[in-house]
Amino acid sequence: MKKFFFSALLLAVWSFSLPTAFAFDGFNNMCGWIRSAPGKARIIYMRHDGRWRTYRLYVPQTYQPNAPLVVDFHGQSSSSSAQITTSCWKEFADREGVVVAYPQALGFPTTWDAGDFCCEPRGHDDEGFALHLVQCLTNPKKSRLQLDPQRVYAVGLSNGGAMAGKLACGHSDVFAGVALASQSFPYSNTDSCRAQDELGWKKAAFPVVEVRGKWDFVVPYYISLGWSLTAKTSLKRWAETNQCVGEPLVSDACDQPSAGVGCVRGQGFCATYDNCEGGVAVTQCSLHDDHLVYVNPQRYNQCDAAWGQFQRVPASR
């Protein structure tokens, strides 16, 4: 018996020496055991709304206290592990010290309940799950990470992009910016975006970077098949939501700071509204590409582009 208690004591001491934390807020809602290891993506289990939910947490070796948090949502029928290898945010995190969370959707096929258009099946509290996840990670007592709650951003691909857009629309007090790949404004009109808060104030404007492939047959660029808006309409909705004025500045994608070496001119362009409420900008880049636009012929890096937009907005809003 003494040997058992001694072993248990050693295990407890060893566990608390690791960069982990456990937070219990009631069995239906708890942050769970948050583990982090520099340079590795850890699966985190948490309870939300009476369900077990998971996400992968990537803390880069370049992490420093007060780091920003990016929440990266995968597309329909995909997974958090696939999004790590598909999107550009892990590579960006390694370079810039950003912490990235990759939530996992529920259902078969896996789907986010993300606005008016996309996708079925619905009925999961994905919005509440995302907010709960951010609350857990930005609380140092629960995560043992020191993250800046003023610099939390929602990003995603396809159906995950719609989820990111929904979160920015409804909670720009939590998510300070949004970057969508191969997806549009998540609502049929702007009334559902930036609704008034409890005190009657309209929620803050937020920077937007939307990237669309002109030859995307999943989320079409020129027409709507019912689960997205056309690129032209989507840009207009984002501009209206953030009260942008004037006409967008249109330039070749190769002229963007985020364009890489070997970019072929004349194949893609970016339209940017610079004069929006709160100093934010709304950008839509149209690339000579299909659905998976993270790697494209223009060498355009959406992560670099989004970060440039995000950094324009004051941290305290």
LUMTIRO-241499 format. One record per residue: x, y, z of N, C-alpha, C in turn. Coordinates in steps of 0.05 Angstrom, whole numbers, padded with zeros to 5 digits, always signed. Each point is the difference from the previous one (the first is absolute). Layout:
N
XYZXYZXYZ ...
! end
This chain:
317
+00017-00024+00000-00017+00024+00000+00017+00025+00000 +00022+00000+00017+00018+00023+00000+00012+00005-00027 +00008-00022-00014+00011+00002-00026-00019+00013-00020 -00026-00007+00003-00021+00011-00018-00002+00030+00004 -00002+00009+00025-00003+00028+00005+00025+00016-00008 +00023-00012+00004+00025+00014-00008+00000+00003-00031 -00008-00021-00014-00001+00002-00030-00020+00021-00009 -00023+00000+00014-00021+00020-00007+00010+00028+00004 +00015+00004+00023+00011+00026+00006+00020+00009-00022 +00017-00018-00008+00020+00006-00021-00014+00007-00026 -00021-00015-00006-00015+00006-00025-00013+00027+00001 -00011+00008+00023-00013+00026+00003+00021+00022-00004 +00023-00003+00013+00021+00021-00002+00009+00002-00029 +00004-00023-00013+00009+00000-00028-00020+00014-00018 -00026-00006+00004-00021+00011-00016-00001+00030+00002 +00002+00011+00024-00002+00028+00004+00025+00015-00008 +00022-00015-00005+00024+00013-00010-00001+00004-00030 -00020-00012-00014-00003+00003-00029-00016+00025-00005 +00003+00012-00025-00016+00023-00007-00028-00008-00007 -00015-00009+00021-00028-00008-00004-00017+00013+00021 -00026-00001-00005-00019+00011+00020-00026-00015-00003 -00014-00004+00022-00027-00012-00001-00020+00020+00012 -00021+00005-00014-00021+00018+00010-00027-00013-00001 -00014+00000+00023-00026-00013+00003-00021+00021+00006 -00019+00004-00018-00021+00020+00003-00027-00013+00001 -00002-00025+00010-00024-00015-00002+00002-00021-00022 -00012-00023+00003+00004-00021-00018-00009+00006-00029 -00020+00017-00003-00010+00006-00027+00018+00021-00014 +00015+00015+00015+00018+00020-00012+00026+00001+00015 +00021-00011-00012+00026+00002+00014+00022+00002-00021 +00021+00014+00007+00022+00004-00019+00016-00025-00004 -00001-00018+00020+00015-00025-00002+00030+00004+00006 +00015-00021-00008+00029+00000+00006+00015+00013-00024 +00009+00024+00003+00013+00015-00022+00030-00005+00001 +00010-00014-00019+00028-00007-00002+00013+00015-00023 +00024+00008+00004+00014+00013-00022+00029-00009+00000 +00011-00003-00023+00028-00008-00003+00011+00016-00024 +00021+00016+00004+00011+00016-00022+00006-00016-00025 -00011+00009-00022+00005-00013-00026-00017-00024-00006 -00020-00006+00018-00017-00023-00005-00029+00008+00002 -00017-00014-00015-00029+00004+00001-00012-00021+00019 -00013+00009+00021-00012-00017+00020-00030-00001-00003 -00012-00024+00003-00029-00002+00000-00010+00007+00028 -00019+00019+00001-00012+00008+00025-00029-00007+00000 -00009-00013+00022-00028-00008+00004-00013+00019+00019 -00024+00010-00007-00014+00018+00018-00030-00007-00002 -00015+00009+00021-00029-00004+00000-00013+00026-00006 -00019+00000-00019-00016+00024-00005-00029-00009-00007 -00018+00013+00014-00029-00005-00005-00006-00030+00003 +00013-00013+00019-00005-00028+00005+00012-00019-00019 +00018+00010-00018+00013-00018-00020+00030+00002+00004 +00014-00022-00007+00029+00001-00002+00007+00012-00026 +00017+00021+00001+00010+00013-00025+00031-00001+00001 +00012+00001-00023+00029-00001-00001+00011+00022-00018 +00025+00007+00005+00015+00017-00018+00030-00007+00002 +00015+00007-00019+00029-00003+00001+00013+00027+00006 +00017-00001+00019+00014+00025+00009+00029-00001-00009 +00007+00020-00016+00028+00002-00009+00014+00024+00012 +00020-00005+00017+00016+00021+00012+00028-00002-00013 +00008+00020-00015+00026-00002-00014+00023+00003+00019 +00023-00008-00008+00024+00004+00016+00007+00029+00003 -00011+00017-00018+00006+00029+00002-00020+00014+00018 -00017-00015+00014-00020+00012+00018+00013+00018+00021 -00012+00023+00004+00008+00018+00022-00026+00009+00014 +00002+00007+00026-00024+00010+00014-00013+00023-00015 -00027+00002+00004-00016+00020-00013-00003-00005-00030 +00002-00025-00008-00003-00007-00029-00028+00002-00009 -00004+00005-00026-00027+00000-00011-00010-00029-00003 -00027-00003-00004-00012-00026-00004-00016+00001-00026 +00005-00020-00017-00015-00004-00024-00016-00026+00002 -00026+00002-00006-00017-00024+00001-00007-00007-00029 +00010-00023-00009-00001-00008-00029-00019-00023-00004 -00022+00005-00014-00022-00020-00004+00003-00015-00027 -00001-00026+00002+00002-00017-00025-00026+00001-00016 +00000-00010-00024-00023-00001-00017-00018-00023+00005 -00023-00001-00013-00018-00022+00002+00013-00026-00008 -00007-00022+00014+00011-00027-00005+00030-00002+00006 +00011+00020+00012+00029+00000+00006+00004-00003+00030 +00024+00007+00009+00006-00004+00028+00021+00021+00009 +00003+00002+00027+00020+00018+00011+00028-00008-00008 +00006-00026-00001+00026-00009-00007+00006+00007-00030 -00020-00003-00017+00004+00007-00028+00005+00030-00004 -00014+00016+00016+00003+00029-00002+00028+00009+00007 +00012-00014+00019+00028+00007+00008+00019-00001-00024 -00004-00021-00016+00018-00004-00023-00009+00015-00025 -00026+00007-00001-00011+00014-00024+00005+00030+00001 -00006+00012+00022+00001+00030+00001+00029+00009+00005 +00003+00026-00002+00027+00012+00003+00006+00009+00029 -00019-00005+00019+00003+00013+00026+00021-00013+00018 +00005-00026-00003+00021-00013+00016+00027+00011-00008 +00005+00002-00025+00026+00011-00010+00003+00029+00009 -00022+00015-00001+00000+00028+00009+00006+00001+00030 -00013-00018+00016+00004+00000+00029+00030-00005+00007 +00012-00019-00015+00028-00006+00005+00018+00025-00004 -00008+00016-00019+00016+00024-00006-00006+00024+00018 -00026+00003+00008-00008+00024+00015-00007-00005+00029 +00000-00025+00009-00006-00005+00028-00029+00000+00008 -00017-00003-00020-00029+00001+00005-00009-00028+00009 -00018-00001+00019-00012-00026+00009-00025-00005-00017 -00003-00025-00010-00023-00006-00017-00016-00023+00012 -00026+00003+00001-00019-00021+00008-00015-00009-00025 -00002-00026-00003-00014-00012-00023-00024-00016+00010 -00024+00012+00001-00023-00014+00011-00009-00023-00019 -00014-00019+00012-00011-00023-00015-00030+00002-00001 -00012-00002-00024-00029+00001-00003-00012-00027+00007 -00026+00000+00004-00015-00025+00005-00016-00008-00025 -00014-00023+00002-00018-00008-00021+00013-00018-00021 -00017-00010-00017+00009-00016-00023-00016+00008-00025 +00013+00015-00018+00028+00008+00001+00005+00022+00021 +00025+00003+00008+00007+00020+00020-00008+00028-00012 -00014+00016+00016-00012+00024-00010-00001+00021+00022 +00005+00025-00007-00005+00023+00018-00027+00012-00006 -00014+00007+00021-00026+00014-00002+00007+00030-00004 +00002+00008-00025+00015+00025-00006-00017+00019-00018 -00020+00013+00012-00014+00020-00015-00023-00010-00016 -00009+00016-00020-00024-00006-00015+00004-00021-00022 +00024-00004-00009+00004-00016-00025+00010-00028+00005 +00020-00003+00017+00015-00025+00001+00004-00009+00028 -00003-00024+00008-00007-00024-00016-00017-00018+00017 -00009-00021-00011-00015-00021+00014+00019-00023+00007 -00003-00015+00022-00021+00004+00021+00006+00023+00019 -00021+00012+00011+00003+00021+00020-00008-00009+00027 -00004+00019+00019-00010-00007+00026+00021-00001+00022 +00026+00002-00007+00021+00001+00021+00005+00029+00008 +00006+00004+00025+00006+00027+00009+00030+00006-00006 +00006+00003-00025+00028+00005-00008+00008+00028+00008 -00018+00019-00001+00006+00027+00008+00008+00001+00029 -00016-00012+00017+00006-00001+00029+00026-00015+00005 +00005-00022-00015+00024-00015+00003+00025+00017-00005 -00001+00015-00022+00023+00017-00007+00005+00021+00021 -00021+00012+00010+00003+00021+00021+00011-00012+00025 -00010-00024+00007+00009-00014+00024+00030-00007-00003 +00008-00009-00023+00028-00007-00006+00018+00024+00005 -00008+00023-00011+00016+00024+00003+00001+00008+00029 -00022-00002+00014-00001+00007+00028+00020-00017+00016 +00001-00026-00006+00018-00018+00014+00029+00007-00006 +00007+00004-00025+00028+00004-00007+00010+00028+00008 -00017+00020+00001+00010+00026+00008+00000+00005+00030 -00009-00019+00015+00001+00001+00029+00025-00014+00009 +00020+00014+00010+00026-00014+00007-00003-00020+00023 -00021+00003+00017-00004-00019+00021-00010-00026-00011 -00013+00001-00023-00011-00025-00012+00018-00013-00020 +00017+00017-00013+00016-00011-00022+00030+00000+00006 +00008+00016+00019+00029+00005+00006+00014+00013-00024 -00015+00011-00018+00011+00015-00022-00006+00030+00005 +00017+00017-00009-00004+00029+00002-00006+00010-00028 -00026+00002-00007-00009+00009-00026-00014+00027+00003 +00002+00016-00021-00012+00026+00000-00029-00002-00008 -00019+00005+00018-00029-00003-00007-00009+00021-00020 +00016+00021-00004-00007+00021-00019+00008-00008-00029 +00016-00021-00002+00010-00008-00027-00007-00029-00005 -00026-00005-00002-00011-00026-00007-00013+00002-00027 +00006-00018-00018-00009+00002-00028-00013-00026-00009 -00021+00002-00016-00014-00023-00011+00008-00003-00030 +00008-00024-00008+00008-00006-00027-00011-00027-00008 -00002-00006-00026-00009-00026-00007-00003-00004-00030 -00004-00025-00007-00003-00009-00028-00028-00009-00006 -00012+00010-00022-00026-00010-00009-00021+00003+00022 -00013-00022+00008-00020+00001+00021+00013+00011+00026 +00026-00005+00004+00014+00011+00023+00003+00030-00003 +00003+00010-00025+00001+00029-00004-00026+00013+00006 -00022-00013-00006-00027+00010+00007-00003+00001+00030 +00011-00020+00014-00001+00000+00030+00016+00024+00011 +00024+00004-00012+00016+00023+00009-00014+00026-00005 -00013+00003-00023-00015+00024-00006-00024+00004+00019 -00014-00021+00006-00022+00001+00019+00009+00010+00027 +00023-00010+00010+00011+00008+00026+00008+00030+00000 +00013+00009-00022+00008+00028-00001-00025+00018-00001 -00020-00009-00015-00025+00016-00002-00013+00003+00027 -00002-00022+00015-00015+00000+00025+00017+00008+00024 +00026-00002-00002+00017+00003+00024+00026+00014-00006 -00002+00023-00013+00024+00015-00006+00013+00012+00025 -00014-00002+00023+00012+00007+00025+00019-00022+00010 -00003-00024-00011+00018-00023+00006+00020-00005-00022 -00010-00001-00025+00016-00005-00024+00006+00026-00014 +00025+00009+00001+00007+00026-00010+00004+00002-00030 -00002-00023-00014+00003+00000-00029-00006-00027-00011 -00005-00002-00027-00007-00025-00013+00014-00003-00026 +00008-00025-00006+00011-00007-00026-00013-00025-00010 -00012+00002-00024-00015-00022-00012+00014-00009-00025 +00002-00026-00003+00010-00012-00025-00023-00015-00013 -00006+00007-00025-00020-00015-00015-00027+00000+00013 -00009+00023+00010-00027+00003+00011-00007+00029+00000 -00026+00006+00005-00011+00027-00003-00011+00010+00026 -00011+00024-00001-00015+00011+00022-00021-00020+00009 -00003-00005+00026-00017-00023+00008-00030+00004+00001 -00009+00024-00005-00029+00005+00002-00011+00011-00027 -00026-00002-00003-00012+00010-00024-00002+00030-00001 +00001+00013+00023+00001+00030+00002+00017+00008+00023 +00004+00026+00004+00018+00009+00020-00013+00004+00027 -00026-00004+00003-00013+00006+00025+00009-00018+00023 +00010-00024-00008+00009-00020+00021+00029+00005+00009 +00013+00019-00012+00028+00004+00006+00004+00026+00015 +00016-00001+00021+00005+00023+00017-00025+00011+00014 -00016-00018+00010-00025+00008+00014+00007+00015+00025 -00019+00014+00011+00005+00016+00024+00005-00017+00024 +00017+00009+00018+00005-00015+00024-00021+00007+00021 +00005-00009+00025-00020+00003+00021-00006+00029+00007 +00019+00018-00005-00003+00028+00006-00010+00016-00024 -00006-00013-00022-00011+00014-00023+00022+00010-00019 +00025-00007+00005+00022+00009-00017+00004-00021-00022 +00006+00009-00024+00006-00019-00022+00029-00010+00005 +00004-00026-00004+00026-00012+00005+00021+00011-00019 +00025-00003+00008+00022+00013-00015+00003-00011-00028 +00008+00018-00018+00008-00009-00027+00025-00017+00002 +00005-00017-00021+00022-00019+00001+00012-00003-00027 +00026-00004-00002+00013-00005-00026-00008-00027-00012 -00002+00000-00026-00008-00024-00015+00020-00005-00023 +00009-00024-00002+00015-00009-00024-00014-00025-00010 -00011+00002-00024-00014-00023-00013+00015-00007-00025 +00007-00025-00003+00014-00010-00024-00017-00020-00015 -00004+00005-00026-00017-00017-00016+00015-00009-00025 -00005-00025-00007+00011-00011-00025-00020+00004-00023 +00009+00012-00021-00019+00005-00023-00010-00025-00013 +00014-00022+00004-00008-00026-00012-00009-00020+00021 -00011+00011+00022-00010-00017+00022-00027-00011-00007 -00002-00027-00002-00026-00012-00006-00015-00010+00025 +00013+00003+00023-00013-00007+00025-00015+00024+00011 +00014+00023+00003-00013+00025+00007+00005+00019-00024 -00019+00000-00019+00005+00014-00025+00005+00030+00003 +00017+00010-00017+00007+00028+00001-00021+00018-00013 -00010-00009-00023-00018+00018-00016-00029-00005+00005 -00008-00023+00010-00029-00006+00004-00003-00010+00029 -00025-00001+00009-00007-00011+00026-00016-00026-00004 +00008-00021+00013-00014-00025+00000-00017-00005+00025 -00002+00022+00016-00016-00002+00024+00014-00002+00026 +00026-00007-00001+00015-00002+00025+00022+00021+00003 -00001+00021-00017+00019+00022+00002-00011+00023-00017 +00013+00023+00003-00006+00022-00018+00021+00002-00022 -00007+00013-00022+00021+00005-00020+00022+00017+00012 +00023+00000-00012+00022+00016+00010-00007+00030+00000 -00013+00009-00021-00007+00028-00002-00019+00008+00023 -00021-00016+00004-00019+00006+00021+00013-00001+00028 +00017-00020+00004+00013-00003+00026+00017+00024+00008 +00015+00010-00019+00017+00023+00005-00018+00024+00007 -00022+00003-00014-00019+00022+00006-00011-00002+00028 -00007-00024+00008-00012-00004+00027+00021+00006+00022 +00025-00009-00004+00020+00006+00020+00005+00030+00002 +00000+00014-00023+00004+00029+00000-00023+00014+00014 -00025-00009-00005-00023+00013+00012+00000-00005+00031 +00007-00024+00008+00001-00007+00028+00019+00018+00015 +00023+00005-00011+00021+00016+00013-00001+00030-00008 -00022+00007-00013-00005+00028-00007+00023+00013-00015 +00009-00015-00020+00021+00011-00018-00012+00020-00019 +00016+00020-00008-00010+00020-00018+00018+00001-00025 -00011+00010-00021+00016+00002-00025+00001-00026-00015 +00017-00001-00020+00004-00024-00016+00025-00015+00009 +00001-00026-00004+00024-00015+00008+00023+00006-00019 +00024-00001+00011+00025+00003-00015+00006-00028-00011 +00003-00003-00027+00005-00025-00012+00029-00001-00011 +00014-00021+00007+00028-00003-00008+00005-00029-00007 +00022-00004-00015+00008-00027-00007+00008-00015+00026 -00006-00026+00001+00007-00015+00024+00030+00000+00004 +00016+00002-00021+00029+00000+00002+00011+00026+00013 -00017+00021+00002+00008+00024+00013-00005+00000+00030 -00012-00021+00010-00006-00002+00029+00026-00007+00015 +00004+00011+00023+00024-00007+00016+00002-00030+00006 -00024-00014+00000+00000-00028+00006+00004-00018-00024 +00005+00012-00024+00006-00016-00024+00029-00009+00001 +00004-00024-00009+00027-00012+00001+00015+00003-00025 +00025-00009+00001+00018+00000-00024-00012-00019-00020 +00000+00008-00025-00011-00016-00022-00029+00005-00006 -00012+00020+00013-00028+00006-00005-00004+00008-00030 -00020-00011-00012-00006+00006-00029-00020+00022-00001 +00007+00022-00012-00017+00023-00001-00023-00005-00020 -00023+00014+00006-00023-00002-00018-00018-00023+00005 +00005-00017+00021-00017-00023+00005-00018+00003+00024 +00007+00019+00018-00016+00004+00023+00000+00029+00008 -00020+00009+00015-00001+00027+00009-00013+00002+00027 +00005+00022+00014-00011+00005+00027-00015+00026+00000 -00023+00000+00013-00016+00025+00003-00001+00006+00029 +00008+00025+00008+00001+00007+00028-00015+00026+00005 -00018-00001+00020-00012+00024+00011+00017+00009+00023 +00013+00023-00002+00018+00009+00021-00014+00020+00020 -00022+00012-00009-00013+00021+00015-00024-00012+00014 +00004-00016+00021-00022-00012+00014-00001+00009+00029 -00022-00006+00013-00003+00009+00028+00022-00011+00018 +00010+00016+00018+00020-00009+00019+00028-00004-00012 +00004+00009-00025+00026-00004-00012+00006-00027-00011 -00021-00018+00000+00004-00027-00010+00000+00001-00031 +00008-00022-00012+00000-00003-00029-00014-00026-00007 -00013+00000-00023-00013-00024-00011+00013-00007-00027 +00011-00024-00002+00014-00008-00024-00011-00027-00010 -00004-00001-00026-00006-00025-00014+00020-00004-00022 +00014-00023+00001+00019-00007-00021-00011-00023-00017 +00000+00004-00026-00011-00019-00019+00024-00012-00015 +00004-00026+00003+00023-00014-00010-00007-00019-00023 +00020-00005-00016-00003-00019-00022+00005-00028+00011 -00021-00010+00014+00003-00024+00015-00028-00012+00005 +00000-00024+00013-00025-00013+00006-00007+00003+00030 -00008-00022+00013-00011+00002+00027+00022+00003+00021 +00021-00015-00002+00021+00001+00021+00021+00022-00007 -00006+00024+00008+00015+00024-00009+00024+00006+00016 +00006-00016+00021+00023+00006+00017+00026-00001-00016 +00002-00020-00019+00023-00001-00018-00011+00006-00028 +00010+00021-00012-00012+00010-00025+00022+00010-00019 -00007+00002-00026+00020+00008-00020+00011+00028+00005 -00016+00017+00014+00009+00028+00005+00020+00002+00023 +00005-00023+00014+00018+00000+00024-00011+00019+00021 -00026+00004+00000-00013+00019+00019-00004-00015+00027 +00010+00012+00022-00002-00012+00026-00022+00014+00016 -00022-00014+00003-00023+00013+00014+00007+00006+00029 +00016-00017+00013+00006+00005+00028+00016+00026+00004 +00019+00005-00018+00015+00025+00001-00018+00024-00006 -00018-00004-00019-00018+00022-00008-00019+00007+00023 -00011-00021+00013-00019+00004+00022+00014+00013+00023 +00024-00009+00006+00015+00012+00023+00006+00029-00004 +00006+00007-00025+00004+00029-00006-00025+00016+00006 -00023-00011-00007-00025+00014+00005-00006+00001+00030 +00004-00022+00014-00006-00002+00028+00017+00020+00017 +00025+00004-00008+00018+00017+00016-00007+00030-00003 -00016+00007-00020-00008+00028-00003-00019+00009+00021 -00014-00019+00013-00021+00007+00019+00012+00002+00028 -00005+00021+00015+00010+00002+00027-00008-00023+00017 +00018-00010+00018-00006-00023+00016-00023+00006+00020 -00001+00024+00010-00022+00008+00019-00021+00014-00016 -00023-00013-00004-00021+00012-00016-00025+00004+00017 
! end
